[in-house]
Amino acid sequence: MLSLNKITCCLLFLMLFSPILSYITYGLLGLESSTYYFQLIFCFFGLFFIIKKWKRIHVESFHYFFAGYSGYLIIWSFYNGFFEQKGFFNSFNLNHLSILMILIIIYNTKFNIRFITRTIFLFKITVIVAAVVSLVQVFNYSFLDASLIREVNWIGDTLQGKLYLDRRLSIFGYVDPNELGLSYMPLLAVVIGFLLFNKEKGVYYFLILGGISAFLSNNRYVMIAFLIIGLQIMIFQKIKLKGFIKYILLTAVALFVLYQILSYLGYNMSDWYNERLLSEGSLRETTRYKAFGNFIKFFPRAPFFGTGVHITKEIKAASNAIGSSQIHVGYLAHLVSYGLVGSFLLFGFWFLMSKKLYKTAKLTSYWGSFFGFLIYLWAQATLVNYSIFFYGLIFAFIFDRYFRDYGRSDLVLTGVEK
């Protein structure tokens, strides 16, 4: 009979195949993506896990904050009509309950070196395959493109065959429209952090491969996320002069290789800059900048508890007037929707999680998980998505747990208990 620890590792390991599973469930069968089914699984398994380990469950401060936030949203659902429309067991509540459960599971599970090395192996394969698929999508935009299936609930335009405007999501489109940025980029951060920690060769090879998918995606927040990942190389070198010079030289080489690849694919850097990178002409013309105006207008109307919904008719009309569909900055949108009380709980959770990941990084010199979550926090400045149930982020927490348990390099490489 499998132990609780082995069942946990098997379920988590299965998540690494999310792109394939989602292609089957969502792309071929027309059902939900694999994320929905994993949320269901971990809701029920989480309850079983807690019951089995009741006396040994370790609960941290960030668990309490997220539990409080989930309860706050449930209370709101009884007043904003959400409960009447969709009932208690809806995808919204399912998402938050599954996040709480998986955080409790991860930080109460011991992960061994065998699980970690197998995970890294699959991560490396994912990076390679993702880069290849991104390159193919330049020439054949419909290859593994899920945007047509998602056209009803996809926010944005389906821009088929536009070199600088197509949103290329590589192998991740069937999982979630934001999977490339909120899952793959954290996954890449974990890989780079692990390779740096173990002083393995190939850091820059995988960085270039990740950069191919990031820049070919034409998603600006993903491009910046990729640059954020690169910063951990300099931090790992502890910003010594020799390490800094090495970082600059190798980064220059990596960027030159990326430039040559993009040029070979037909990218004109000047056209790419004007048509995509700064297509609005200036920062003041972007919907993210204009979102501050709408925030100032609507936040004072319900500053403490918010509107209780993601968007009202009035907010939608005001957003449409500036060329957007919503207040397109996650932090501001959340303050408007759930006020200072709800935002204190969610932002407090983010802060405590960041603090924990940072402490692990300082203690062990493994920065991958911290940078993975930093990417998520950066993304909230450009989009509105408060879920952390993305498998790349989930594995960032798993690696944080592992490095916390085996903090020294000799222990990390053997998985031997302290």
C-alpha positions as CSV (number, residue, x, y, z in Angstrom):
1,M,0.0,0.0,0.0
2,L,1.4,3.4,-1.0
3,S,2.2,5.8,1.9
4,L,0.6,9.2,2.1
5,N,3.9,10.8,1.1
6,K,4.2,8.7,-2.0
7,I,0.6,9.4,-3.0
8,T,1.3,13.1,-2.6
9,C,4.4,12.9,-4.8
10,C,2.6,10.9,-7.5
11,L,-0.3,13.4,-7.7
12,L,2.1,16.4,-7.8
13,F,4.3,14.7,-10.4
14,L,1.3,14.1,-12.6
15,M,0.8,17.9,-12.8
16,L,4.0,18.1,-14.8
17,F,2.1,16.7,-17.7
18,S,-0.6,19.4,-17.6
19,P,0.1,20.6,-21.2
20,I,-0.5,17.0,-22.5
21,L,-3.4,16.3,-20.2
22,S,-5.1,19.6,-21.1
23,Y,-4.7,19.0,-24.8
24,I,-6.6,15.8,-24.3
25,T,-9.3,17.0,-21.9
26,Y,-9.8,20.5,-23.3
27,G,-8.5,20.3,-26.9
28,L,-9.8,16.9,-27.9
29,L,-12.7,16.1,-25.6
30,G,-14.0,19.6,-25.1
31,L,-14.0,19.3,-21.3
32,E,-12.3,21.5,-18.8
33,S,-8.5,21.9,-18.7
34,S,-6.5,19.6,-16.4
35,T,-6.2,22.4,-13.9
36,Y,-9.9,22.1,-13.0
37,Y,-9.5,18.3,-12.3
38,F,-6.4,18.8,-10.3
39,Q,-8.2,21.4,-8.2
40,L,-11.0,18.8,-7.5
41,I,-8.5,16.1,-6.7
42,F,-6.5,18.2,-4.2
43,C,-9.7,19.5,-2.5
44,F,-10.7,16.0,-1.6
45,F,-7.1,14.7,-1.1
46,G,-6.3,17.7,1.0
47,L,-9.1,16.9,3.5
48,F,-7.9,13.2,3.6
49,F,-4.3,14.5,4.1
50,I,-5.3,16.7,7.0
51,I,-7.4,14.0,8.7
52,K,-4.5,11.5,8.4
53,K,-1.9,13.9,9.7
54,W,-4.1,15.9,12.0
55,K,-1.8,15.9,15.1
56,R,1.3,16.6,13.0
57,I,0.0,19.3,10.6
58,H,2.2,22.4,10.6
59,V,0.3,25.6,9.8
60,E,2.2,28.8,9.0
61,S,1.2,32.4,9.1
62,F,0.6,32.6,5.3
63,H,-1.8,29.7,5.6
64,Y,-4.0,31.7,8.1
65,F,-4.0,34.7,5.8
66,F,-5.1,32.8,2.8
67,A,-7.7,30.9,4.8
68,G,-9.0,34.3,6.0
69,Y,-9.0,35.6,2.5
70,S,-10.9,32.6,1.2
71,G,-13.5,33.0,4.0
72,Y,-13.9,36.7,3.1
73,L,-14.7,35.9,-0.5
74,I,-17.2,33.2,0.6
75,I,-19.0,35.7,2.8
76,W,-19.1,38.1,-0.1
77,S,-20.6,35.4,-2.3
78,F,-23.8,35.5,-0.2
79,Y,-24.2,39.3,-0.8
80,N,-23.1,39.8,-4.4
81,G,-25.4,37.2,-5.9
82,F,-22.6,34.7,-6.8
83,F,-24.0,32.1,-4.4
84,E,-27.5,32.3,-5.8
85,Q,-26.2,32.0,-9.4
86,K,-23.7,29.2,-9.1
87,G,-24.1,27.7,-5.6
88,F,-21.4,27.0,-3.0
89,F,-19.4,24.4,-4.9
90,N,-18.5,26.5,-7.8
91,S,-15.2,27.0,-9.7
92,F,-14.5,30.2,-7.8
93,N,-14.6,28.6,-4.3
94,L,-13.0,25.4,-5.7
95,N,-10.0,27.4,-6.8
96,H,-9.4,29.0,-3.4
97,L,-10.0,25.8,-1.4
98,S,-7.6,23.8,-3.6
99,I,-4.9,26.5,-3.2
100,L,-5.2,26.3,0.6
101,M,-5.1,22.5,0.5
102,I,-2.1,22.3,-1.8
103,L,-0.2,24.8,0.3
104,I,-0.9,22.8,3.5
105,I,0.1,19.5,1.7
106,I,3.3,20.9,0.3
107,Y,4.6,22.4,3.5
108,N,3.8,19.2,5.4
109,T,5.5,16.8,3.0
110,K,9.1,15.6,2.8
111,F,10.4,15.5,-0.8
112,N,13.4,13.4,-1.6
113,I,16.2,13.8,-4.1
114,R,14.7,11.2,-6.4
115,F,11.5,13.2,-6.8
116,I,13.4,16.5,-7.3
117,T,15.8,15.1,-9.9
118,R,13.0,13.5,-11.9
119,T,11.1,16.8,-11.7
120,I,14.1,18.8,-13.0
121,F,14.6,16.3,-15.8
122,L,11.0,16.8,-17.0
123,F,11.4,20.6,-16.5
124,K,14.4,20.5,-18.9
125,I,12.4,18.6,-21.5
126,T,9.5,21.1,-21.1
127,V,11.9,24.0,-21.7
128,I,13.3,22.4,-24.9
129,V,9.9,21.3,-26.3
130,A,8.4,24.7,-25.5
131,A,11.1,26.5,-27.4
132,V,10.7,24.2,-30.4
133,V,6.9,24.7,-30.5
134,S,7.3,28.4,-30.2
135,L,9.5,28.4,-33.2
136,V,7.1,26.3,-35.2
137,Q,4.2,28.7,-34.3
138,V,6.0,31.5,-36.0
139,F,5.6,29.7,-39.3
140,N,2.3,28.0,-38.5
141,Y,0.3,30.1,-36.0
142,S,-2.5,27.5,-35.7
143,F,-0.1,24.8,-34.4
144,L,-1.3,23.9,-30.9
145,D,-3.2,27.2,-30.8
146,A,-6.1,27.1,-28.4
147,S,-7.3,30.7,-28.9
148,L,-10.0,29.8,-31.3
149,I,-11.5,27.3,-28.8
150,R,-11.3,29.9,-26.1
151,E,-12.7,32.8,-28.2
152,V,-15.8,33.1,-26.0
153,N,-13.8,33.6,-22.8
154,W,-10.5,34.7,-24.1
155,I,-9.9,38.4,-23.2
156,G,-8.2,39.9,-26.2
157,D,-8.0,39.6,-29.9
158,T,-7.3,36.5,-32.0
159,L,-4.6,37.8,-34.3
160,Q,-3.8,35.1,-36.7
161,G,-0.7,35.3,-38.8
162,K,0.5,38.6,-37.4
163,L,4.2,38.3,-36.8
164,Y,4.5,40.9,-34.0
165,L,1.0,40.6,-32.6
166,D,0.1,36.9,-32.4
167,R,0.0,35.6,-28.8
168,R,2.1,32.4,-29.1
169,L,1.5,30.3,-26.0
170,S,3.7,27.4,-27.1
171,I,2.5,24.1,-25.5
172,F,0.6,25.9,-22.7
173,G,-2.4,27.4,-24.5
174,Y,-4.8,24.5,-23.7
175,V,-4.0,24.8,-20.0
176,D,-4.7,28.5,-19.4
177,P,-4.3,31.7,-21.4
178,N,-1.8,32.9,-18.7
179,E,0.0,29.6,-18.3
180,L,3.0,30.7,-20.2
181,G,3.6,33.7,-17.9
182,L,2.3,32.4,-14.6
183,S,3.5,28.8,-14.8
184,Y,6.2,28.4,-17.4
185,M,8.2,31.5,-16.4
186,P,8.3,30.4,-12.7
187,L,9.2,26.8,-13.9
188,L,12.1,28.3,-15.8
189,A,13.2,30.3,-12.7
190,V,13.2,27.0,-10.7
191,V,15.4,25.3,-13.4
192,I,17.9,28.2,-13.6
193,G,18.0,28.4,-9.8
194,F,18.6,24.7,-9.5
195,L,21.3,24.6,-12.1
196,L,23.1,27.6,-10.5
197,F,22.9,26.0,-7.1
198,N,24.4,22.7,-8.3
199,K,27.0,24.6,-10.5
200,E,25.8,22.6,-13.5
201,K,26.7,23.5,-17.1
202,G,23.9,24.5,-19.4
203,V,22.4,27.5,-17.5
204,Y,22.7,29.8,-20.4
205,Y,21.5,27.2,-22.9
206,F,18.2,26.8,-21.0
207,L,18.0,30.6,-20.5
208,I,18.2,31.1,-24.2
209,L,15.6,28.4,-24.8
210,G,13.3,30.0,-22.3
211,G,14.0,33.4,-23.9
212,I,12.9,32.1,-27.3
213,S,9.4,31.2,-25.9
214,A,9.2,34.4,-23.9
215,F,10.0,36.8,-26.7
216,L,8.1,34.9,-29.4
217,S,5.0,35.0,-27.2
218,N,4.6,38.7,-27.9
219,N,3.4,39.1,-24.3
220,R,5.2,42.0,-22.8
221,Y,4.8,40.9,-19.2
222,V,6.3,37.5,-20.1
223,M,9.3,39.2,-21.8
224,I,10.0,41.3,-18.6
225,A,9.5,38.1,-16.5
226,F,12.2,36.5,-18.5
227,L,14.6,39.4,-17.8
228,I,13.7,39.1,-14.1
229,I,14.7,35.4,-14.2
230,G,18.1,36.4,-15.5
231,L,18.8,38.6,-12.5
232,Q,19.1,35.6,-10.2
233,I,22.4,34.8,-12.0
234,M,23.9,38.1,-10.9
235,I,22.5,37.6,-7.3
236,F,23.9,34.1,-7.2
237,Q,27.3,35.5,-8.1
238,K,26.8,37.8,-5.1
239,I,27.5,40.8,-7.4
240,K,31.3,40.5,-7.0
241,L,33.3,42.3,-9.7
242,K,34.5,39.1,-11.4
243,G,31.0,37.5,-11.2
244,F,29.4,40.7,-12.5
245,I,31.7,41.0,-15.5
246,K,31.0,37.3,-16.3
247,Y,27.3,37.9,-16.0
248,I,27.4,40.9,-18.3
249,L,29.5,39.1,-20.9
250,L,27.4,35.9,-20.9
251,T,24.2,37.8,-20.9
252,A,25.4,39.8,-23.9
253,V,26.2,36.6,-25.7
254,A,22.8,35.1,-24.8
255,L,20.9,38.3,-26.0
256,F,23.0,38.3,-29.2
257,V,22.0,34.7,-29.9
258,L,18.4,35.5,-29.2
259,Y,18.7,38.5,-31.5
260,Q,20.1,36.4,-34.3
261,I,17.3,33.8,-33.9
262,L,14.6,36.5,-34.0
263,S,16.2,38.1,-37.1
264,Y,16.4,34.7,-38.8
265,L,12.7,34.3,-38.2
266,G,12.0,37.5,-39.9
267,Y,11.8,39.9,-36.9
268,N,12.7,43.5,-37.7
269,M,13.7,44.9,-34.3
270,S,12.5,48.4,-35.2
271,D,9.1,47.1,-36.4
272,W,8.8,44.8,-33.4
273,Y,9.4,47.7,-31.1
274,N,6.9,50.0,-32.7
275,E,4.2,47.5,-33.4
276,R,4.4,45.4,-30.2
277,L,6.8,46.6,-27.5
278,L,5.5,50.1,-27.4
279,S,2.6,50.0,-29.8
280,E,0.7,52.7,-27.9
281,G,3.5,55.2,-28.5
282,S,4.1,56.1,-24.9
283,L,3.6,54.8,-21.4
284,R,0.8,57.4,-20.8
285,E,-1.3,55.9,-23.6
286,T,-1.2,52.3,-22.2
287,T,-4.3,50.9,-20.5
288,R,-2.2,50.0,-17.5
289,Y,-1.3,53.7,-17.0
290,K,-4.9,54.8,-17.6
291,A,-6.2,52.3,-15.1
292,F,-4.9,54.6,-12.3
293,G,-7.5,57.2,-13.3
294,N,-10.3,54.7,-13.0
295,F,-8.9,53.4,-9.7
296,I,-8.9,56.9,-8.3
297,K,-12.5,57.4,-9.5
298,F,-14.0,54.1,-8.1
299,F,-12.0,53.1,-5.1
300,P,-13.2,55.9,-2.8
301,R,-16.8,54.8,-3.3
302,A,-16.3,51.5,-1.3
303,P,-12.8,51.7,0.2
304,F,-13.1,49.2,3.1
305,F,-15.0,46.2,1.6
306,G,-15.0,47.0,-2.1
307,T,-17.8,46.3,-4.7
308,G,-17.7,42.5,-4.0
309,V,-17.4,41.7,-7.7
310,H,-14.6,41.7,-10.2
311,I,-16.2,44.4,-12.4
312,T,-19.4,46.4,-12.4
313,K,-21.3,47.8,-15.4
314,E,-20.0,51.3,-14.6
315,I,-16.4,50.2,-14.2
316,K,-16.7,48.2,-17.5
317,A,-18.0,51.3,-19.3
318,A,-15.2,53.5,-17.9
319,S,-12.6,50.9,-18.8
320,N,-14.0,50.5,-22.4
321,A,-13.6,54.3,-22.7
322,I,-9.9,54.0,-22.3
323,G,-9.6,50.9,-24.6
324,S,-9.6,48.3,-21.9
325,S,-12.0,45.7,-20.5
326,Q,-11.3,46.3,-16.8
327,I,-9.0,48.1,-14.4
328,H,-6.0,46.3,-15.9
329,V,-3.7,46.4,-12.9
330,G,-4.2,43.5,-10.5
331,Y,-3.4,45.4,-7.3
332,L,-5.7,48.3,-8.1
333,A,-8.5,46.1,-9.4
334,H,-8.4,44.0,-6.2
335,L,-8.6,47.1,-4.0
336,V,-11.7,48.2,-5.9
337,S,-13.3,44.8,-5.9
338,Y,-12.6,43.7,-2.3
339,G,-11.5,46.9,-0.5
340,L,-8.8,47.4,2.1
341,V,-10.0,44.4,4.2
342,G,-9.9,41.8,1.5
343,S,-6.7,43.3,0.0
344,F,-5.0,43.2,3.5
345,L,-5.6,39.5,3.6
346,L,-4.5,38.7,0.1
347,F,-1.6,41.1,0.0
348,G,-0.6,39.9,3.4
349,F,-0.5,36.4,2.1
350,W,1.7,37.5,-0.8
351,F,4.0,39.3,1.5
352,L,4.4,36.4,3.9
353,M,4.9,33.9,1.1
354,S,7.6,36.2,-0.4
355,K,9.3,36.6,2.9
356,K,9.4,32.8,3.4
357,L,10.8,32.2,-0.1
358,Y,13.4,35.0,0.4
359,K,14.5,33.5,3.7
360,T,15.1,30.2,2.0
361,A,17.1,31.9,-0.7
362,K,19.3,33.7,1.8
363,L,19.8,30.6,3.8
364,T,20.6,28.2,1.0
365,S,21.7,30.4,-2.0
366,Y,18.9,28.8,-4.0
367,W,16.9,31.7,-5.6
368,G,14.7,29.9,-8.1
369,S,11.5,29.7,-6.0
370,F,11.8,33.3,-4.8
371,F,12.2,34.6,-8.4
372,G,9.4,32.3,-9.6
373,F,7.0,34.0,-7.1
374,L,8.5,37.4,-7.9
375,I,7.3,36.9,-11.5
376,Y,3.8,36.3,-10.2
377,L,3.9,39.5,-8.2
378,W,5.2,41.4,-11.2
379,A,2.4,40.0,-13.4
380,Q,-0.2,41.6,-11.1
381,A,1.0,45.0,-12.3
382,T,-0.1,44.2,-15.8
383,L,-3.0,41.7,-15.5
384,V,-5.8,40.6,-13.1
385,N,-5.4,37.0,-12.0
386,Y,-5.3,36.2,-8.3
387,S,-5.0,32.4,-8.5
388,I,-1.7,30.7,-7.8
389,F,-2.9,27.3,-8.9
390,F,-0.4,27.2,-11.8
391,Y,1.8,24.1,-11.8
392,G,5.0,26.1,-12.3
393,L,4.2,28.2,-9.2
394,I,3.2,25.1,-7.2
395,F,6.5,23.5,-8.0
396,A,8.3,26.7,-6.9
397,F,6.8,26.1,-3.5
398,I,7.8,22.4,-3.6
399,F,11.4,23.3,-4.3
400,D,11.3,25.9,-1.5
401,R,10.1,23.2,0.9
402,Y,12.8,20.8,-0.3
403,F,15.6,23.4,0.1
404,R,14.3,24.3,3.5
405,D,14.6,20.7,4.6
406,Y,18.1,20.2,3.1
407,G,19.6,23.6,3.3
408,R,23.3,22.7,2.8
409,S,24.7,21.7,-0.6
410,D,25.8,18.3,0.6
411,L,22.4,17.5,1.9
412,V,20.5,18.9,-1.1
413,L,22.4,16.7,-3.5
414,T,21.8,13.5,-1.5
415,G,18.3,14.3,0.0
416,V,19.6,13.1,3.4
417,E,17.7,14.3,6.5
418,K,19.4,16.9,8.6
